[in-house]
């Protein structure tokens, strides 16, 4: 039965369809880009979760608005057949649910002024948690949200716990009405909903005894709580609440403590359960664990195992280089990164240079806009790259971290595109994640190269290069 039977669909806002997959069920049913999906089997849809849930039947009715007219479309689907719709946004009722906390370490509250508007939106949407693995606090859910989580079995969810002590968590979130997180997690567990959690650790605030209590409280909820990611706090120079980041010595103490718990949980649960993010190892100059230390947990987006993945992929690339029988360009390359990853990349670059004979330089960029405490490559600014690269000798090809441009329009936080950087530096630019990308750039196999002198346009930066033109376009032989 539909949950909202009294809604007037003529005024209801549904999902704006922007594309139809050719040959899909939606295409055969006659849906068109520009249609607005309002309901399935009479149940109004408020996001793609509703679409997936209500369209799981073999036969169903789609209610769409085309122009000013509301239409009804009958559809039948084969087992596992996809509907084939692409929407303007995954949520239809609102773009994204806003956060009702005022955490002093919140990155949005520390953002420098005059960036794009979306960077100042504090998102805390349980639907994005289920769909994309975003971490949410569960402090802004209403009765309808909890009903959907249970009825649609939205599992797993990703939850920012930070501290389990109720009053301490309210202080940490600066939210006097924040519910008891342990009670919420128990409710989820009773309904078979699994949860991955994170604790952002701030020195003198939720470390020490509170950190110990939080980890053990969450361990008591195994297997509802599948993992605890321990993350060091990140603070920009705009931070104004008196918090601070860890010293190297404090980071080592926290890392030692978390690692000391892993064998106990491995014995009890069969997994290590609590995982320090890569940053703890990098700031303490320690070797990152092997991949099996993460027990198959897919938590890369939270900074776990990314460095090990990079290093393991480099091992594979070395074998590929050793078997290469083609020519290798004599052009020089410049690799750009942030301060945190620079030592690892420099060490790898030396090995790459020794294997290939290529002149390869690593350029560490300081984040002037957000401050020296922000050291990750993903938060680098295009303007900082331009300013600091102009003071050094550049290679024939510049490789920028792809994560810098992790935006649908392929732009950095300050709205500069790779094409903008290529134009202003007067050098071709390639985006790279791995040393395999560097090797591809060296042998002329990069699929996208941003050539200087190409108009950036309205941030449509991709310049697709036909395979038979790769060598000419990259100036590699």
N, C-alpha and C positions, 0 to 999 in steps of 0.2 A: 504494500500500500504506500502511496506517496506520503511523505512527511508533511508537506504543506499543501493541503487540498483546497485551501481557500484563496490562494494567490491568484491574482488577475494576471495571466500571462501576457496580456496585451500591453501591460506596462512594466513587466518584469525584465530585468537586465540579465541576459544570458552570456554565452561565450561567443565572441566574435571569431568566425572562421576565416583564416587568412590563406589556407591552402588545402587542397584535396589531393590525396595520393592517387595517381592514375591507376585505374583498374581496381580500386579498393571498394569496400562495401558502400562507403559514403558516395563515391563516384557513381556506382551503379544505381544508388537510390536517388540520384539526381541532385544531391547537395552541391552548392556552389560557394566559391570564395566570396566573402561578403555577407553570406547568410549568418544569422545569429541563432545558435542553438539554445532553445529555451528549456526544453524538458525532454525526458525519455520515459515512456510509459506513464506519463502524467506527473512524474516527479521533477520539479524544477531542478536544474543543475547549477551549482554555484562554483564548480571548479572541475578540473579534469579527473579528479578522483570520483566525483559523481558520474561522470561520463563512463569511466571504466567500470564502475560498479553496476550501474543500471543497464548498460549495454552488454552485459555478460550473458543475457538470455539468448536463446536461439531465434526468437521473434520479438520484435519491439517496435514501438512507435516513436518517431522523432517529431518534436514540435519545433519549428523554426520560424523566424521572422525574416522575410525577404522584402526589403523596402518597408512599406507600412503594413504589409499583409502577413498574418500568421497562418502558416501552412502545416499540415500534418503529413508525414511520410512514413509509410510502412516499410520495414526492413526485415530480412531474414539473414542469418549468418551461419556459416559453417563453424565447426569446432575450431577454436583458436584463431579464427579470422579476425583481423584488426579492423576497426572502424575506418581508419585512414584520415583522420581530421587533424589539422594543425591550427591551434588557436593563437590569438594575439598575446594572451597571457594565460598562464596555467590556472589562475584564479579569476573568477568572473565578477563576483560581488564587489571586490576591491582588489587593487593591484597586489597588495601584500599587507598582512596584519601588522600593526605597529606595536612596539614594545611599550609597556607601562611601567618599566623600571627606570631608575636613574643611576645605574652603576657608575661609580667614580672612575672605573677603568674602561668604561665603554669607549670604543674607538670612535664612534660617531661624535661623542661629546668632546673628543680630542682632535677632531679634524680641523685642519687649517682652513681659513676662510677662502672664498671665491673659487671653489671647485664646482663641479657639476652638481646639480640639485640632488640627484639620487644618492649621493654620498652622505647626505645628512638625514637620511631616512633610517630610523631605528626599527629594523624588522624583527619580528618575533612570532612567526606564523607556523603553527603546528603542521599545516599542509605542506609547506616547503621542507619541513623536517622529514616528513614521510617521502616526499617526491624526490628531494635532492640532497638529503643528509644534512640540512642546516641544523645547527644546535639552537634549541629554544628553551625558555625557562619554565613554561607551563603556568605562568602567572596571569595570563589574560584570557583563559578559556571560559566559555559559558556552557550552559547545560546542553545546548545543541551541539557544541564541539565535542563534548565528552560522549554524547550519543553517537556521533559519527565515528569517533575513534573505536568505540565498541562494536557498532553495527557493521562497519566496513573493515574491521580488524586491521587498522593502520599500524602495521608492524614491519620493521622496527621503527622506533622514534629515536631521535638524538636530542639529549637533554643536557642543558648547562645547569649543573647542580652547584658547583663552586664551594658550598659548605652545607652540611646536612643539619647542623644545629639550627632550629627554627628561627630563634631570635637573631643569631649571628647571620643567617642568610638574609633576613629582612634588612639588617643593617648593611650588609654587603651589596644587596640590590637597591638599597634606599627605597624600599617599598614596604610600608607598614602593613599592607594587607596581603602580602605574598603568602600563599597557602603553605602548609607543611609538605615539603617535597617528598618525604618518606611515605606519607600517607598517600600521595598521588601515585608514587611508584608501586605501592602495594596494590592500589586499585587497578593499575594497568596489568600487574602480574596476575591478579585474579581472573583477568579476561584474556590471558595468553598473549599480551602485548610485550614484546621484548624491547629493551632500551639500551642504547649506548650513551654513556654519560661523559662529561668532561668537568674538570676542576681547574679553573684558571687561578694559579697560586700567586698571591701578592705578599711580599715580605712583611711580617708584623701584623698581618690582617687575618688571613685564613691558612697560615702555614702552621708548623709545629703541632700542638695538641689537636687543633681543629682539623688539620689535614689528616692526621692519624684517625680521628674519630670518623671523619667523612668517608674515608676509604673502607673502614671496617663496617660502618653502617650500610654502605652500598654492597659490600661483600655478603652481608646477611640476606640480601635480596637476590642473590644468584639463584636461578638462572634468568630471572626477569631482567636484572642488570647484567648485560653481557660483557661490558668493558668499562673501564675508567681511564680516560686520557688525562694525564697530568700536564698542564700547559703553563709555561712561565708568562707572567703578565707583560704586556707590551704597552709602553707609555710614550706618547709623542711629546715634543717640547711645548705643545699647547695644553698639556695636562695641568690642572690648577687645584687639585685636591690633596696634594701633599704625599701621594703614594710614590713609591720608587721601585725600580727594577732590582733584580737580584745581583749581588756581587758574584764574582766567579766562585768564591769560597762558599757562599750560600747556595749557589746552584749545585755545587758538588755535594753538599750535605743532603739536599733534597733528592738528587739523583741517586745517591747511595741508599737513602731510605727507601725510595720506591723500588729500586732493584732488589733490596733485601727482602721485600715482601713477595716478589714474584715466585720464588721456589715454593713458598708455603701455599700460595693459591694454585700453583701448578699441581701440587700433590692433592689438593682438596677438590679442584674443579676440572683438572686436565688442561687448563689454560692459565696463562700468567695473570690475566684479569686486569691488572693495573699496568699502564704503559706510559713511560715518559716520552714526550715528543722529541723529535730530532734536535731541537734547539738546545736542550739540556746538554747533549753530547758535544755540540759544536762550540758552545760557549765555555765548556770545561776542557776542550781539546782532547776529548776521548773518542775512541773508535765507536762508530754506530754499530748496533747489533746486527747479526745476520737476520735474514727475512723470517726464518722459522721462529725467532723470538717474538713475533707478532701473532703467532698462532692462527694465521690465515685471516685475521681481522682486516676488513677493508676500511681502513681509517686514514688513508693517505691524505685526504682533503684536510684532515686535522693535524697534519704534519708528522705522521708516524710512518716511518719506513721510506720516505721519499728519497733520502740521501742514499740509503742502501739500494734502492731500486736504481738510482743513477749509477752507483758503483758497479752493480751487477751487470747492468746494461753495457757499461764500459768494457767489462771482461769479454762480452760477446762481440763488441765492435773491434776489439784488438784482434780477435780471431779472423774477423772479416777483413781487416786491414792486411793481416799476414797472408791471406789467400788472394789478395787483389793482384790482378795481372795487367790492369790498365795503367794509364798515365796518371800522375798526381800533379796537381797544379803547383807552381812555384810561388803563387800569390801568398801574401801574408794575411793572417786573420786576427781580428781583435774581438775577444769575448767579454761581454759586459755582465756584471753581476753586482749584488749587494755585499756588504761587509761580512755578513754571517757566513755566506757560502764561499767567499773568495778563497780562503786557504785550501779548501777541498778542490775547488776548480783549478787553482794554480798547480797543485800537485798532479792532478789529472792531465793538465795541459802540458806539463813537462814530459810526461809519458807519451802523450800524443805526438809531441814534437820529435821525440827521440825515435818513434816508430816511423814517422812519415817524412821527417826532414823539413817539415813546414815551420815557418816562423809564426808562432802563436803567442799572442800576448793577452793577459787577463787584466781588464780594467775594472777596478773596484770603485763604485760610485757611492758617494755619501749622500744621504737623504737630507738635503738642506731644508726643505720645506717642512718636513715632519720632525726633523732632529736626528742627531747621531745615535739615539737609542733605537731607532727604527732601522733595522739592518737587513730585512728580507728583500729579495729581488722583486717579489710581487708588488711591493709598495713603492718602488722607484718611480720618480717623476721624469717625464720626457725632458723637461727643462733642465733638470740636474744632469741628465745624460749629455745634453747639448753643451751646457756650460763647462762641464768637467772634461769632456772629450776634446774640446777645442784647444785645451792646454797641453795636449799630449800628441805624440806621433800616432797617426791612425794606420791601421792595416788597409789592405786593398778591399777587404770585405768586413763589415761590422755584423756581429751576431748578438742580438738582443734577447734577453730571456722572454720566452713567449708569455709567461705568467704575468709580465708587466702589462700585457694588453688583454687581460682576461675580461673582456667586455664584448657584448654583441656587436658593437661598432668597431672593434679592434682598436681601442684607444687606451692610453695610459690614464692614471688618475687625474692628470691635469689636461686631459683632452687632446694631447698630442698623439698622432698616429705614427707607425713605423715609416710611412711615406714622408711625413713631416720631417722626421729625423734624418732620413736619407737625403732629402732635399737640402736641409740646412748644413749637414756635414759634407755633402758632395761625395758621398760614398754609397755603394749598394748595401742594403741591409737585408738580413735574413733573421727570422725568429727561430729560436732553438730551445728545446727542452733537455736534450741529451747529447752525449758525445757522438751518437749516431747522426744527429742533425748536423754536427760540426763536420763529420766525415762526408755527409752528403753535400754540404756546401763546398767542400774542398774538391770533390770530383765532379761538381756540376750537376748534381742530382736533386738539388732543392727544387721543390715544385713552385714555390713562391719566392720571388726576389723583388724587393722594392728598389727600383732604379732611380738615382737622383735625376731631377728635372722632370719627373712625372707629376702632374697636378694631383694634389691630395683629394680634391673635390669635397664632397660632404662626408668625409670620413668613410669612403668606400675604398679601402687601401689595397685590396687583393689584386695583384697583377699575376694572372695565371699564365704560365709559360709552357707552350707546347714542348713535349719531350725532345723533338728534333731540333729545338732552338735553344735548349738549355745552355750548351757550351757558349754560344755567342752572347746570350743575355747575361750570363754570369761572368763573362770575361775569363773563364777558366778554360784551360786547354785539356 
